[in-house]
Amino acid sequence: MGSPKKGIREDISTIFEQVLGHPVKISDRTDIVEDLGMDSLGVMNFVMAIEDFYDISIPLDRITQIQTVGDLINAVEDLRSGTPE
């Protein structure tokens, strides 16, 4: 049985590619702004795409805590399971 984190990471990678318009290689340590070169508008477009894909709402205070892909995976898992933080 595959790891749920691996599935989320693959989904996130696909969404990054859609938002950025080119393939990306990511790991849990990938810094979303520094490593992927996203500006604030790109980050907001990406957050909206994640929210739509998973049918979740990421609170603004939680978004500010997300720096790496690993942080994002943890946030998605928490929000999908109903754990607020």
C-alpha positions as CSV (number, residue, x, y, z in Angstrom):
1,M,0.0,0.0,0.0
2,G,1.4,3.4,-1.0
3,S,2.1,6.2,1.4
4,P,-0.7,8.9,1.5
5,K,2.1,11.5,1.6
6,K,3.5,10.2,-1.7
7,G,0.1,10.5,-3.3
8,I,-0.4,14.1,-2.0
9,R,3.2,15.0,-3.2
10,E,2.4,13.7,-6.7
11,D,-0.9,15.7,-6.7
12,I,0.9,18.8,-5.6
13,S,3.6,18.3,-8.2
14,T,0.9,18.1,-10.9
15,I,-0.7,21.3,-9.6
16,F,2.6,23.1,-9.5
17,E,3.2,22.1,-13.1
18,Q,-0.3,23.5,-14.1
19,V,0.2,26.8,-12.2
20,L,3.9,27.3,-13.3
21,G,3.4,25.9,-16.8
22,H,6.5,23.6,-16.7
23,P,7.5,20.4,-15.1
24,V,9.0,20.6,-11.6
25,K,10.9,18.2,-9.3
26,I,9.9,18.5,-5.7
27,S,10.7,16.9,-2.4
28,D,9.5,17.6,1.2
29,R,12.3,20.1,1.6
30,T,11.5,22.1,-1.6
31,D,11.0,25.7,-0.6
32,I,7.9,26.9,-2.5
33,V,9.0,30.5,-3.0
34,E,12.8,30.1,-3.1
35,D,13.2,26.9,-5.1
36,L,10.3,27.2,-7.4
37,G,10.6,31.0,-7.9
38,M,6.9,31.7,-7.2
39,D,5.8,35.3,-6.5
40,S,2.9,36.2,-4.2
41,L,0.4,36.0,-7.0
42,G,1.7,32.6,-8.1
43,V,1.5,31.3,-4.5
44,M,-2.1,32.5,-4.1
45,N,-3.1,30.9,-7.5
46,F,-1.4,27.7,-6.3
47,V,-3.2,27.8,-2.9
48,M,-6.5,28.3,-4.7
49,A,-5.8,25.3,-7.0
50,I,-4.9,23.1,-3.9
51,E,-8.1,24.2,-2.2
52,D,-10.2,23.4,-5.2
53,F,-8.4,20.1,-5.9
54,Y,-8.9,18.8,-2.3
55,D,-12.1,20.7,-1.5
56,I,-10.6,22.3,1.5
57,S,-10.0,25.8,2.8
58,I,-6.5,26.7,4.0
59,P,-6.8,29.5,6.7
60,L,-4.6,32.5,6.0
61,D,-2.7,32.0,9.3
62,R,-1.9,28.5,8.2
63,I,-0.8,29.6,4.7
64,T,1.8,31.9,6.4
65,Q,3.3,28.8,8.2
66,I,3.8,26.9,4.9
67,Q,7.3,27.3,3.5
68,T,8.2,23.9,2.1
69,V,6.3,21.2,0.2
70,G,6.5,19.1,3.3
71,D,4.7,21.9,5.3
72,L,2.1,21.9,2.6
73,I,1.6,18.2,2.6
74,N,1.2,18.2,6.4
75,A,-1.4,21.1,6.1
76,V,-3.4,19.2,3.5
77,E,-3.4,16.0,5.5
78,D,-4.5,17.9,8.7
79,L,-7.3,19.8,6.9
80,R,-8.5,16.7,5.1
81,S,-8.6,14.8,8.4
82,G,-10.3,17.7,10.2
83,T,-7.3,18.5,12.4
84,P,-7.1,22.3,12.5
85,E,-3.3,22.6,13.2
